[in-house]
Amino acid sequence: MLDTLMLPFQFSFMNKAFIIVALISIPMAILSCYIVLKGWSLMGDAIAHAVLPGIVVAHLFAIPLAIGAFIAGLCCALTTGYIKENCRIREDTVMGIVFSGMFAMGIILFHQANSELHLTHVLLGDVLGISISSMIETGMICVFVLFILLIRGRDLVLIIFDPQQAQVLGINVRFWHYGIQVLLALSVVAALQSVGMILSISLLIIPGACALLVSKRFGYMVVVSLCVAISSSVLGIYTSFYFDSAPAATIVLFMAAVFCGIFCHKIYADRQVVKNQQERRLDIVNGRTI
């Protein structure tokens, strides 16, 4: 029985998958708290879709895909910010226009290029086939993003909750507005090889959403988000081995199940609180009546 349970750890490709998803989950879970609080979930979606043309162009010119993906994601973020500042259109509308346009451009380039690049691997990832060089590249990006979040995390929290106060304290709000978008682009690039550009959206949204349901303190939110992201990622890879399912999709299903569980528990707890309050008031009224 124990040998069967430990079977996935006997394969090197599975061990690499466990390491890479756990590594990616750390910066993305922390970033998830920021973008959920800021209401930027659509921005993560936009950047994840917008990297496709950069990937195709990078493949055609035989340069690292991460470089092309990062440049495309950065262009998406900067273009969205520029359009938003120079017109009256809402930011979410601008994001939808920019990322859908860039994603469509990527699809056209991909079909015109007629290359050996597998679109499925780009969209959904290939965590079981990741190479050592890709792991090193992903690890370096994750460490950089995590380093920035650790040294500037308090400033980012202040910018999210009170940008005017942050400006008074000398924090360059405009710079870090785009800085968060750069970190989002880097995180999507890091997740590209493992969970793909589409499912990376889930890692940027669901952990932070779960944490927001559990706690109202940012520090606790980060802890909960990390627990949800890391545990779901490792369990998703582990379960996919036995069920022969897509690893990235299994990870997302685990995170979605955690969110549903937390949400249902919160609804039940809130109703119990309301019920207890009503019973207490009824007891008070009956006591006064007697």
N, C-alpha and C positions, 0 to 999 in steps of 0.2 A: 504493500500500500504506500509506504513512504517512498519507495523507489519510483512509483508512478507519479506521485506528487512532485518529486524533485527532477523528473525527466526533462522539463524545459531548460533547466540550468546546466544540463550536460552538453548542450549545443552552443558553439561559440557565437553563431548568428543571433541566438536568443539572448545571450548575455549582453551582446552589443546593443540589442534592441532595448533591453531593460535599462542599460546605462544611459542611452541617448534620450529616451523619453523622460526619464527622471531628471536629466540635466536640463532639457528644454522646459520642463514644467515649472522649474523654479522662477526664472525671470518672467515667464508669461503669466504665472499665477499672481505675482506681485503687480505686474502691469495691469492685469485684469481688474484689480481693486481700483486703480486710478481711473481707468477708462469707464468703468461702470459708474463710479461716483461723478465723473465729469459728463456722463451722458454721451460718450464717444464710441459706443458699441458699433455704430455704423462706420466709424472711421477705420476700425480694425477690419471690418468686412471690406471696405473700399480698398485699403492697401493690399489685402490678401488677394483680391481679384486683379488689381492693377499691375502686379508684378509679372504677369504672363508675357506681355510684349518684351520686357527686359530679359526674361529667360530665353525666349526664342532668339532674340538678337545676339545675346551672349553666346548661345550655342552655335549660331552661324559664324561668328567671328572667333570661335574656339577660345573664348575666355571663360573664367569661372562663372558658373550660373549665378552664384551668390552676388557677384558684382553687378550683373545686369538686373537681377531682381531688386537689389537695394536702390539702384539708380531709378528704376521705374517706380518703386514705392515712394521714393523721395519726390519724384516729379508729381505723383498723384497728390501727395500732401501739400506741396508748395502751390500747385495749380488750384487746389481746392481753397486754400487760404487766400490766394490772390483774387480769385473770382468773388469769394464771399466779401472781401473788403471793398470791392469796387462795384457792387450791385446790391439790390435789395432782396435778392433771392435767399431763402433760408439755407443754412449750412447743410442740413441733411439732404435737401434737394440738390445742392451743388455736388455733394459727395456721390449721390446716385448717378448724376450725369457723367461725372469724371470717371468713376470706376467702371461703369458700364461701357463707356466709350473706349477706355483703355483695354478692358477685357475683350471687347469685340475686335479691337485692333490686333490683340495677341492671337485670337483664334484665326483671323485671316492670315497673319504672318506665318502661323504654324502650318496651315494647309498649303500656303504658297511655297514654303521652304521645302516641303516634302522630305524632311530629314528623318533620321533614325531615333530622334527624341520621342519617348513615349509620353503622350499627353496624360495617360492615366496615372503614371508615376508622379508627374508634376502636380496634378490636381489632388490626388489621394495619397501620395507619398509611397515610399518603399522602404519602410523601416527595417525589414528583415534582410534587405540586400544592401544596406548602407556600408560604405567602405571606411577603412581606418582614417584616410585623409579627410573624408567628409565629416567624420566624427570629430577630428581635431579642429576643423574649420568651424563646425557648429559649436564646439566647446569654447573656442576663443570668442565667438560672438556672444554667447550666453554669459561668459565671465565679464565681458565689457559692459553689457547691458546691466548686469547685476551690480557691477561696481558703480556705475552712474546712479542707479537707484539707491544704493546704500549711502553715498556721500551727498546726494541732493534730494533725498526722499522727503525730508521735512519741508523743503522749499516747494516741492511739487504739491504736497498736501495743502499748503497755505495758498498756493495759486488756484487750486481747485475750489476751496471753500471761500476764500476772500482775496480775490486778485487785487482789489484796491489797497488792502493792507500790505500785501506782498510788494506792490509798487512803492508804497511809502517806505518800506524797509530796504529798498534798494535792489530788489530782485527784478531782473529783466523778464517781465511777464511775457512779452512778445517773443523773446528768444526761446523761453522754455515751452511756450505754446507750440512752437515748431519742433522743439527738442523732444517733446513727448511723441510727436508723430515720427520723428527719426527713430526713436527707440522702438516704436511699433513696427516700423519697416524692418529694422534689424531683427526683431523677434520673429517676424514672418519668414524672413530669410533663413533664420536658424532652424525653424520648424519645417522648412521646405522639403528636406531630404527624408524626414521621418513621417510626419502626418499629412504633408502636402499643403498646398496653398488654400484649399477650400476648408478642410477640417481644422486648420490652425485657427480659424475664426472661433471655434468652440473653446479652445484653450484660452483665448483672449476675453471670453465673455462669461462662460458658465461658472468657473471657480469664483470670480468676483461676485456674481449674482448670488451664488450659494452663501458666500460670506456675508453679503449685505442682509440676507434674511436672518442670519444667526446673530450678528453683532452690529452695534452702532459705533463702536470704537475702532479706529483704523488699524491699530496694532493687532487686535484680535481678528479683524477682517483678514489681514495678511496671513496670520497663522492658519485660519480656517481655509482660506483659498489655497495655500500651499498643501495642506492635508488632502483637500479634494482633488487637486490636480495631480499630485504625485501618486496617491493611492489609486486613483482611477486609471492613470496611465500604466502603472505596473500591473494592476489587475487586468486591464484590458489586453495587454500583451500576453499575459499568462493564460487568460481564458481563450484567446484566439488560437493558441497552440492546440488546445484540445478540441475546439469546435471547428477548426479550420476556417475561421472567419477572417475578414479583413481587419488587421490590427488597429488601424487608425479609426475605422468606424466603430469597432468594439470599445475603444477608449471613450469616444464621444457618447456612446450608449450608456456606459457606466456613469459618466458625469451627468448626463441627463437624468438617469435614474436617481442619483444622489440629490439633484435639484428637486425632483418630484417628491422624494421622501421628506426633504427639509420643508418644502412648501406645505405638504399635507400636515406635517407635524405642527407647523406654525399656525395653520388654520384651526386645527384642533385645539391647540393651546390658547389661542385668542378667544375661541368660543367658550372654553372652560373658564377663562378669566371673566368674560362677560356674564356667564351663568352664575359664577360665585358672587360677583358684585350684585346681581339682581337678587339672589337669595339673601345676601346680607342686608340689602335695603328692605326686603320683605320682612326679615326678622326684626329689624328696627321698627318698622311700621306696626307690626303685630305687638311688639313690646310696648310701644306707646299707647296702642289701642287698649291693651289689657290694663 
